[in-house]
Amino acid sequence: MEPTIRVVTCPCCSKILFAYERDAAKGGGAWAITKDSPAIQNDREGHFMKCKSCSKRVAVEKAAGSGIERWTLSAVQKCDRVLP
């Protein structure tokens, strides 16, 4: 059976930023960020990912509910910041 994937696009360039897949270790009921997605990093402004396409700093936040922890895009994005 082919795993289901959910894709999140970059708010700055509209290309794929990261993806979720069903977590087989948890019986396929939970979603986990794919291993080829950018790492979640942290600085004094908060959590972020570096877009592989445009190299922009994309703010992310933890969204928890019903015992599920996942990452989502922050509502406010500053697409003027390019990371090295």
Phi, psi and omega per residue, in radians:
M1 nan 2.335 3.122
E2 -1.289 2.274 3.116
P3 -1.202 2.578 3.108
T4 -1.470 2.407 -3.132
I5 -2.147 2.448 2.991
R6 -2.076 2.309 -3.055
V7 -1.894 2.450 3.055
V8 -2.027 2.206 -3.107
T9 -1.633 2.698 3.132
C10 -1.229 2.285 3.127
P11 -1.253 -0.194 -3.108
C12 -1.662 -0.684 -3.089
C13 -2.128 -0.107 3.114
S14 1.189 0.219 3.044
K15 -1.630 2.995 -3.097
I16 -1.097 2.200 3.074
L17 -1.653 -0.955 3.088
F18 -2.684 2.994 -3.110
A19 -2.409 2.715 3.025
Y20 -1.918 2.592 3.004
E21 -2.383 2.811 3.086
R22 -1.144 2.344 -3.126
D23 -1.489 1.832 -3.101
A24 -1.120 -0.529 -3.139
A25 -1.150 -0.417 3.138
K26 -1.860 0.511 3.080
G27 1.325 0.265 3.108
G28 1.320 0.110 -3.108
G29 -1.605 -0.299 -3.101
A30 -1.894 2.698 3.094
W31 -1.747 2.434 3.106
A32 -2.326 2.577 3.090
I33 -1.181 2.373 -3.117
T34 -1.135 2.680 -3.095
K35 -1.162 -0.420 3.136
D36 -1.548 0.058 3.071
S37 -1.327 2.701 3.096
P38 -1.070 2.627 3.118
A39 -1.216 2.546 3.030
I40 -1.451 2.175 -3.110
Q41 -2.028 2.991 -3.101
N42 -2.444 2.410 3.009
D43 -2.431 -2.974 -3.064
R44 -1.177 -0.264 3.088
E45 -1.568 -0.191 3.127
G46 2.198 -2.835 -3.122
H47 -1.455 2.591 3.132
F48 -2.773 2.924 2.987
M49 -2.204 2.645 3.032
K50 -1.719 2.112 3.139
C51 -1.160 2.284 3.140
K52 -1.237 -0.377 -3.096
S53 -1.537 -0.823 -3.039
C54 -1.973 -0.070 3.132
S55 1.101 0.350 3.123
K56 -1.444 2.684 3.053
R57 -1.446 2.023 -3.110
V58 -1.920 2.028 -3.113
A59 -1.248 2.365 3.083
V60 -2.275 2.772 3.106
E61 -2.436 2.708 3.066
K62 -1.354 2.344 3.046
A63 -2.120 2.007 -3.105
A64 -2.025 2.530 3.092
G65 -3.082 2.481 3.127
S66 0.924 0.656 3.107
G67 1.333 0.134 -3.126
I68 -1.931 2.258 3.075
E69 -1.910 2.248 3.106
R70 -2.577 2.929 -3.139
W71 -1.860 2.436 3.090
T72 -2.315 2.858 3.070
L73 -1.227 2.468 3.052
S74 -1.221 2.640 -3.122
A75 -1.159 -0.563 -3.119
V76 -1.863 2.166 3.125
Q77 -2.160 2.426 3.049
K78 -1.947 1.745 -3.060
C79 -1.507 0.365 3.136
D80 -1.771 0.072 -3.050
R81 -1.934 1.904 3.121
V82 -1.680 2.300 3.141
L83 -1.649 2.619 3.134
P84 -1.199 nan nan
